């Protein structure tokens, strides 16, 4: 029971620091309208998972007054909720695994040829598998043990070679940039901090950051590709998947359209080099301020070693 309470104490501290960073990230996005790079999103889940403290404090304090009735109940409720959300994510993985068994391996020469060219262009050593099936999204990357690309076969006749290359290169870059692995860490942060709304907001925002990261990388890898060509490909894919094309595939939900709108705005109004430097400086300053706040807060939240040398401070009964 004491171990559970100590872990809960660390989770409360991480949740506080992570929420401060999430609030700063929302401020930079909604108020300052800064395009957040991948490293900024990765910093978000690291602050929810790794304590940043001064070396002179004890991470798991041993004081007795911490073990009061309300704190003990709160720690049990937190653990029960974390287990339920862990079960929820495991069930989702189980259903995804069962759905993938119904898929067929892609043997389309056109798709495999373009996929191989995309993997070579982004220097991905091993070509991922492509599976055909009917899914919510017309194309996406799913990982159980190894990442695979899921593709709705019905959309292929309506895509040109250039459009298919853009779409596949985007998905290959998700694998190359380890976005699926980072998102699993955000799932872990969501399980541990399930009662904190900021972690769920950050988790959804990180998905958008990953999409924008791939958008930028695809444009940088193709000198002849313009932002207009890229957005037209996205619009065409949305048209097909919304059911207005000749062969309607999956359906993009309202949240998907909202995300696409933000991606369009980032692509078509990409900041100049000067403003990019300013944006990176501001985002770096937000990260630095959050870390300094975490170090400062750890001095008061966790007890320093000298405080453990006397018994007066812990004389209050349990």
C-alpha positions in Angstrom: 0.0 0.0 0.0 2.8 2.4 0.8 4.4 1.7 -2.6 1.1 2.5 -4.3 0.8 5.8 -2.4 4.4 6.8 -3.3 3.8 6.1 -7.0 0.6 8.1 -6.8 2.6 11.0 -5.2 5.0 10.9 -8.2 2.0 10.8 -10.7 0.5 13.9 -9.1 3.7 15.7 -9.4 4.2 14.7 -13.1 0.5 15.5 -13.8 1.0 19.1 -12.5 4.2 19.7 -14.4 2.8 18.1 -17.6 -0.4 20.2 -17.3 1.7 23.4 -17.1 3.5 22.4 -20.3 0.3 21.4 -22.0 -1.2 24.8 -21.2 1.9 26.5 -22.6 1.6 24.4 -25.8 -2.0 25.3 -26.2 -1.2 29.0 -25.7 1.6 28.8 -28.4 -0.8 27.0 -30.8 -4.1 28.9 -30.3 -2.9 32.4 -29.4 0.6 32.7 -31.0 -0.3 30.4 -33.9 3.1 28.7 -33.9 3.7 25.5 -35.9 4.9 23.0 -33.3 7.7 20.7 -34.5 8.0 17.0 -33.5 10.5 17.6 -30.7 8.1 19.9 -29.0 5.4 17.3 -28.9 7.8 14.6 -27.7 8.8 16.9 -24.9 5.1 16.9 -23.8 4.9 13.2 -23.1 8.4 13.1 -21.6 7.3 15.6 -18.9 4.3 13.4 -18.2 6.5 10.3 -17.8 9.9 11.4 -16.4 10.3 13.6 -13.3 12.7 16.5 -13.7 13.9 17.3 -10.2 16.9 18.6 -8.3 19.4 15.9 -7.2 19.1 16.9 -3.5 15.6 15.5 -3.0 14.2 12.1 -2.4 11.9 11.0 -5.1 9.9 8.6 -3.0 9.6 10.3 0.5 9.2 8.2 3.6 7.2 10.5 5.8 4.1 9.2 7.6 1.8 12.1 7.5 1.4 11.5 3.8 -0.7 8.4 4.7 -4.0 9.9 5.5 -7.3 8.3 4.8 -8.3 10.6 1.9 -4.9 10.2 0.2 -5.1 6.5 0.5 -8.6 6.4 -1.1 -7.5 8.7 -3.9 -4.5 6.5 -4.7 -6.7 3.4 -4.9 -9.2 5.2 -7.2 -6.3 6.3 -9.4 -4.9 2.8 -9.7 -8.4 1.4 -10.5 -8.9 4.0 -13.2 -5.4 3.3 -14.7 -6.1 -0.4 -14.8 -9.4 0.2 -16.6 -7.9 2.5 -19.2 -5.0 0.0 -19.7 -7.7 -2.7 -20.3 -9.4 -0.4 -22.7 -6.2 0.1 -24.8 -5.5 -3.6 -24.7 -9.0 -4.4 -26.0 -8.5 -1.9 -28.8 -5.2 -3.6 -29.7 -7.0 -6.9 -29.6 -9.8 -5.8 -32.0 -7.2 -4.1 -34.3 -5.3 -7.4 -34.4 -8.4 -9.4 -35.3 -9.4 -6.9 -38.0 -6.0 -7.1 -39.5 -6.4 -10.9 -39.9 -9.2 -10.2 -42.3 -7.0 -8.1 -44.5 -5.3 -9.4 -47.6 -1.7 -8.8 -48.5 -1.2 -6.2 -51.2 0.3 -7.8 -54.4 -0.6 -4.9 -56.7 2.6 -4.2 -58.7 1.8 -0.5 -59.1 1.5 0.0 -55.3 4.6 -2.1 -54.5 6.7 -0.3 -57.1 5.8 3.2 -55.8 6.2 2.0 -52.2 9.7 0.7 -52.9 10.6 4.0 -54.5 9.3 5.9 -51.5 11.2 3.8 -49.0 14.4 4.3 -51.0 13.8 8.1 -51.2 13.4 8.4 -47.4 16.2 5.8 -46.7 13.9 3.3 -44.9 15.9 0.1 -44.9 13.0 -2.4 -44.9 9.8 -2.0 -46.9 6.7 -2.2 -44.7 3.9 -4.5 -45.5 0.8 -3.1 -47.2 -2.6 -4.7 -46.4 -5.9 -4.2 -48.2 -9.1 -3.9 -46.3 -12.0 -1.6 -45.4 -11.2 0.8 -42.6 -12.3 4.1 -41.1 -9.4 5.9 -42.8 -8.6 5.2 -46.4 -4.9 4.9 -45.6 -3.1 4.7 -42.2 -0.2 3.1 -40.3 -1.1 0.5 -37.7 1.4 -1.2 -35.4 0.9 -4.3 -33.3 4.4 -5.8 -33.3 5.6 -4.3 -36.6 4.2 -1.2 -38.4 2.1 -2.0 -41.5 0.3 0.3 -43.9 -3.4 -0.3 -44.2 -4.9 0.8 -47.6 -8.4 0.8 -48.9 -8.2 -1.0 -52.2 -11.3 0.8 -53.6 -9.6 4.2 -53.7 -6.7 3.0 -56.0 -8.5 3.5 -59.3 -9.1 7.1 -58.5 -5.6 8.0 -57.6 -2.9 9.0 -60.0 0.7 7.8 -59.6 1.8 11.1 -58.2 -1.1 11.1 -55.7 -0.3 7.5 -54.7 3.3 8.4 -54.3 2.5 11.4 -52.0 0.2 9.3 -49.9 2.5 6.3 -49.5 5.5 8.6 -48.8 3.6 10.3 -46.1 2.8 6.9 -44.4 6.3 5.7 -44.9 7.6 8.8 -43.1 5.3 8.0 -40.2 7.2 4.7 -39.8 10.6 6.3 -40.5 10.1 9.1 -37.9 8.8 6.5 -35.3 5.5 8.3 -34.8 3.7 5.1 -34.0 6.2 4.4 -31.2 5.8 8.0 -29.8 2.1 7.7 -29.8 2.3 4.5 -27.7 4.2 6.5 -25.1 1.4 9.1 -25.2 -1.1 6.2 -24.6 1.0 5.2 -21.6 0.9 8.8 -20.3 -2.9 8.8 -20.9 -3.3 5.7 -18.8 -1.2 7.0 -15.9 -2.8 10.5 -16.0 -6.3 9.4 -17.0 -8.1 11.9 -14.7 -6.1 14.9 -16.2 -7.9 16.4 -19.2 -4.7 18.1 -20.4 -3.0 14.8 -21.2 -5.9 13.8 -23.5 -5.8 17.2 -25.2 -2.1 16.9 -25.7 -2.4 13.3 -27.0 -4.8 14.5 -29.7 -2.6 17.5 -30.5 0.4 15.2 -30.8 -1.4 13.3 -33.6 -1.7 16.5 -35.5 2.0 17.4 -34.9 2.9 14.0 -36.4 0.8 14.7 -39.5 2.3 18.1 -40.0 5.8 16.7 -39.5 5.2 14.2 -42.3 3.6 16.9 -44.5 6.7 19.1 -44.2 9.1 16.1 -44.8 7.2 15.1 -47.9 7.4 18.6 -49.3 11.1 18.9 -48.5 11.9 15.5 -50.2 10.2 16.5 -53.5 11.6 19.6 -55.0 9.0 19.6 -57.8 6.1 19.2 -55.4 4.4 22.5 -54.4 2.2 23.0 -51.3 -0.8 23.5 -53.7 -0.2 20.0 -55.3 0.1 18.5 -51.9 -3.1 20.0 -50.6 -5.0 19.1 -53.7 -4.0 15.5 -53.2 -5.3 15.7 -49.6 -8.5 17.2 -50.8 -8.9 14.5 -53.4 -8.3 11.8 -50.8 -10.9 13.4 -48.6 -13.4 13.6 -51.5 -13.0 9.9 -52.1 -13.2 8.9 -48.5 -16.2 11.1 -47.8 -18.3 9.1 -50.3 -18.5 11.7 -53.1 -16.0 9.9 -55.3 -16.7 7.1 -57.8 -15.6 4.4 -55.4 -16.3 5.6 -51.9 -13.9 4.2 -49.3 -13.9 4.8 -45.6 -15.4 7.9 -44.0 -13.4 10.8 -42.5 -15.1 12.1 -39.3 -15.6 15.8 -38.4 -12.5 15.7 -36.3 -10.5 14.5 -39.3 -11.8 17.4 -41.4 -10.8 19.8 -38.6 -7.4 18.3 -38.5 -7.1 18.6 -42.3 -8.1 22.3 -42.1 -5.3 23.0 -39.7 -2.8 21.1 -41.9 -3.9 23.1 -44.9 -3.3 26.3 -43.0 0.2 25.2 -42.0 1.1 24.1 -45.5 -0.2 27.2 -47.4 1.0 29.8 -45.0 4.3 28.2 -43.9 6.4 30.9 -42.1 9.5 32.4 -43.6 12.9 31.6 -42.2 13.0 34.6 -39.8 9.6 33.7 -38.2 10.6 30.0 -38.0 13.7 31.0 -36.0 11.5 33.2 -33.7 9.0 30.4 -33.3 11.7 27.8 -32.4 13.1 30.3 -29.9 9.7 30.8 -28.3 9.0 27.1 -28.1 12.4 26.4 -26.7 11.8 29.1 -24.1 8.5 27.4 -23.1 10.3 24.0 -22.7 13.1 25.7 -20.6 10.7 27.5 -18.4 8.7 24.3 -17.7 11.8 22.4 -16.8 13.0 25.2 -14.5 9.6 25.3 -12.9 9.8 21.5 -12.4 13.2 21.7 -10.7 12.0 24.6 -8.5 8.7 22.8 -7.6 10.6 19.6 -6.7 12.3 21.4 -3.8 9.0 21.9 -2.0 7.0 18.9 -3.2 9.6 16.2 -2.4 11.5 16.4 0.9 15.2 17.1 0.8 17.6 14.7 2.4 18.3 16.9 5.5 14.6 16.9 6.3 14.7 13.1 6.9 17.4 13.3 9.6 15.0 14.5 12.3 11.7 13.1 13.7 10.0 16.4 14.6 8.8 17.1 11.1 7.1 13.7 10.9 5.7 13.4 14.4 2.1 14.0 13.3 0.1 10.7 13.8 -1.2 8.7 10.8 
